[in-house]
Amino acid sequence: MLRPDFPITTPRLTLRAFRQDDLDELNSFQSRADVARYLYWGPRSRAESAAALAKRVHSDTLSQEGQFLAVAVELTETGQLIGDLNLEYVSSEHRQGEIGFVFHPDHHGKGFAAEAAVELLRLGFEDLGLHRIIGRCDGRNTASATLMERLGMRKEAHLRENEVVKGDWTDELVFAMLEGEWKTRHA
């Protein structure tokens, strides 16, 4: 079981559980077409962000496979919500998980996603005891692919036109890291 001891602080960020009062800031980036471009969902209305937030507010613990841990990322200096992280517990038998991340475009290119995602990997490997963590992205999403490579995840697959997303055939990239690789990088 994983119930993080929130808040988790990094040099510039505070990672915490989502709260009901996060709606305006969450919708400020979920409603953007440039954010949703490579995601399964389109730009979200305020009501759709509220429904997504309701799930995140109640996703602060992982106790069984199929659940996901939702982590809000805020700038410590201002308290502004700038990102949304997920760690899904994919398999207890095989000790596998999957990470995901979405950040407000105003904060792209500053290393915030990497700073936060390292903590998400740490939670998965060190606190939940996962053996393998994957990350997937649309093949056109070079920023996400580059981030996963910077985190030390290996590109394991490039699936050609494997899904129809928003009416178009899309490629999918799969990255992964093993527990031993995590330990080697963070010993």
FENPE-V181352 format. One line per field, one symbol per residue. ss: DSSP state (@ for helix, = for strand, . for the rest). phi: phi as a letter, one per 20 degrees, with the letter a starting at -180 (. if undefined). psi: psi as a letter, one per 20 degrees, with the letter a starting at -180 (. if undefined). Layout:
BEGIN
ss=???
phi=???
psi=???
END
This chain:
BEGIN
ss=.=.....==...====...@@@@@@@@@@@..@@@@.........@@@@@@@@@@@@....=.....========.....===========....========.@@@....@@@@@@@@@@@@@@@@....=======...@@@@@@@@@...============..===========@@@@@@@..
phi=.ccgeffdddgcccdbffcgfegfffffdfeefffegddfdegefgfffffffgffgdcdbdcbfnecedcedcfffdnffcbcdcceefbffdldcbdbbbcfgfdfmdnfffgffgfffggffeeemfebcdbcbgfeeffffffffffneefdbceelebeclndfcecdcdbcegffffffcf
psi=qonqmqqpqrhiqpprqqqhjigghghhhhiphhgigjrhqapqrghhhggghhhhhjljqoiqqirqpppppqphhijppiroqqopngphgjlqrpqqqpqphijqjjjggggghghgggggghhhkqhpprpqrphimhggggghghijqqohqnopliqopkiqpqqpppqqqqghhghghk.
END
